């Protein structure tokens, strides 16, 4: 029977967000905006924004911007008044403002203005307080005004604390990049046996962890996010914008002066010096999701700088930032391009290495105490206690299929992490890297560890609609989750919280099945059947080819791609399963589809995948923008033909995109952690779930009790009638 205290906590959680909404904080309903951090209709803004939440003691920057539209003259801060709970910022934080900065920028008011190149000019003045913090939990009212209140912004910031109890020794955050709930279902249907339609207990390992929730992934700027923005929310507890890592975006030109927010890993380094931090990914280690653990930049593309930020203090224009570099104890993935340097004058060779100021960052990491490994063999042989950096490819690691089944494909590209023009043919998998990371951290740190482990190429395969490779990498992630759960049971007896989610979705779904044998026999052209008098529309329908696609009552069951004894896909079932899922993306680029894996991936991709569309230079010249068309090299590969898929994305796109669908959250660990996972939440809330599990940010004077409930300061915002209704309903469940 469910405990009364648990029901009460869930009741409070269900109504915690009920209360007044500041109309000025509601997003402007438009595709373009002058500055999403500015309240509606205001030329004045303050970040962190209204509704921002902090962990007690978490460091952050405050930035106040004042705009003047249709002028390049920055407006003055006339009679600036900025207070928090009635005290001037400088007094409350015991810090001085940095000097006023000024700049200009332009934006488009809408898409029509963009396409007609009509930019709107904005003059900006900015004043900032850097690296401040609030130690005491509670709500803080912020008021900023200029010129006697002609421009005024108000915000409420909430500082949260959970008490001093540490619920787990270790925590691993698994992120399946782009892993939509529909992908999880699809992976199950191609890998798990059923008994007359019932899975029974034969669900994916992540689905059996014990607690399930949902996460809304949108950012501050858009309903559809990217990996940087969403991973930033998981690691800081704050919303941000596309491409941003560890910062609120500002409107300035430089990418490193934006107001920062301390990440979970930085908090651990500051407060738990004896606790290990690990980062494992199948992407470049500088890619958005791993970089969000520790870096601060508005542009996720600052990969050379991100490589430096791991081991060196933040350094830009003498901006103060008190948190120290994370210096992860384990750092593994691809990304050798930003570690290696070259003295070659050959342009092709020089392009392989892009490290900051052409430094040898392998050597720079060694000077910081790291052991460097660059292959599966070197990783297997390593038996030290770290720190260790493993860089196994020049760019992203390749997918599970190439790394495991089709290793000869790895010779297609020059991907050695040294940038020496050789191939990287010995790349470790996610499970090997993750377990090695845990083993190293177990030897190195007695106070436990925090690990982020990312299956990155789920997303990177789904973008070019290479569903076979994407789902195979999802299954690799699922086997890794099982291995870590077994390791925890053997070594920690449940002292590890295991959290599994995605940073965002992609608009993938399954609408039936395909008999590929029959599909390959059918003609792609219906001319012989429908005659020469058919209309162009009739000729384009490819009617016969589509008879091999079964929907509804003819879907049946697909061919399983896994060996039932090992739960691992096999070469035979990957190469030519007869019955496959008929899957697609809501957002389509122009391409041809035959529902079969590309045995020879495109050499233009990283990781190696299909390349469904390319830029047409002729059309691009006509329209003045890139225009995508189907890639002829991706069509009719084995002579069996295909069907043409019409595009519905912006014509500049040559791969499909992300979607707004909420992602699944699966959790294992103590009941307290699982209960906090079992709800629908903003992506920012995951940061606080992890902080609570690890016992961070304690302020015993005003903690959230019971853990996970709302604080007393929020009770007044909850209508008593609603609270009574919820409680009565929950009590009724007991009987």
Secondary structure, DSSP 8 states (H G I E B T S, - for coil): ---HHHHHHHHHHHHTT-S---GGGS--SSS--S-TTS-TT-SEEEES-TT-EEETT--EEEEEEEEEET-SS----TT-EEEETTEEHHHHHT------EEEEEEE-SSHHHHHTT--EEEEEEEEEEEEE---S-EEEEEEEEEGGGTEEEEEEEEEE---S----SEEEEEEETT--HHHHHHHHHTT---BTTB-TT-S-TGGGSSEEEEEE---SS-SS--HHHHHHHHHHS----TT-BSB---SSS-SS-S-BB--HHHHHHHH-TTSEEEEEEEEETTSHHHHTTT--BS-TT-HHHHHHHTTS---STT----S-----SEEEEE-GGGT-------HHHHTT---GGG--HHHHHHHTT-EEE-SHHHHHH--S-S-EEEE-SSSS---HIIIII-GGGGGGS---TT-SS--------HHHHHHHHHHHHHHH-SS-EEEEEEETHHHHHHHTT-HHHHHHHHHHHHHHHHHHHHHHHHHTSS-EEEEEE-S-EE-EEEEEEEEHHHHHHS-S--HHHH-TT--HHHHTT-HHHHTTEE-GGG-------EETTTTEE-HHHHHH-SEEEEEEESS--SEEE-SS--SS--TT-SSS----EEE-HHHHHHHTS--EEE-GGGSSTTSS--EEE---S-TT-SS--EE---EEEEEESSHHHHHHHSSEEETTHHHHHHHHHTT-S--TTS--SSTTS--HHHHTTS-HHHHHHHHHHHHHTT-
